[in-house]
């Protein structure tokens, strides 16, 4: 709700959240890779 009221804040937070998601998926891939072997 807060982000929908602040489009400027959304545009600022979007790249950071994308970076966090990329790191999180990379972390998950590492865990899955270790579990497979």
C-alpha positions as CSV (number, residue, x, y, z in Angstrom):
1,X,0.0,0.0,0.0
2,X,2.8,2.4,1.0
3,X,4.7,1.8,-2.3
4,X,1.6,2.3,-4.4
5,X,1.2,5.8,-2.8
6,X,4.9,6.6,-3.5
7,X,5.9,5.8,-7.1
8,X,9.3,7.5,-6.5
9,X,10.0,5.2,-3.6
10,X,9.0,2.2,-5.7
11,X,11.4,3.2,-8.5
12,X,14.2,3.6,-5.9
13,X,13.5,0.3,-4.2
14,X,13.0,-1.8,-7.3
15,X,16.7,-2.2,-8.3
16,X,17.6,-3.1,-4.7
17,X,14.9,-5.7,-4.4
18,X,15.9,-7.2,-7.8
19,X,19.5,-7.5,-6.5
20,X,18.3,-9.2,-3.3
21,X,16.2,-11.6,-5.3
22,X,19.2,-12.5,-7.5
23,X,21.3,-13.1,-4.4
24,X,18.6,-15.2,-2.8
25,X,18.1,-17.4,-6.0
26,X,21.9,-17.8,-6.2
27,X,22.0,-18.9,-2.6
28,X,19.2,-21.4,-3.2
29,X,21.0,-22.8,-6.2
30,X,24.1,-23.3,-4.1
31,X,22.1,-25.2,-1.4
32,X,20.3,-27.3,-4.0
33,X,23.6,-28.1,-5.7
34,X,25.2,-29.2,-2.4
35,X,22.1,-31.4,-1.6
36,X,22.3,-33.1,-5.0
37,X,25.8,-34.3,-4.5
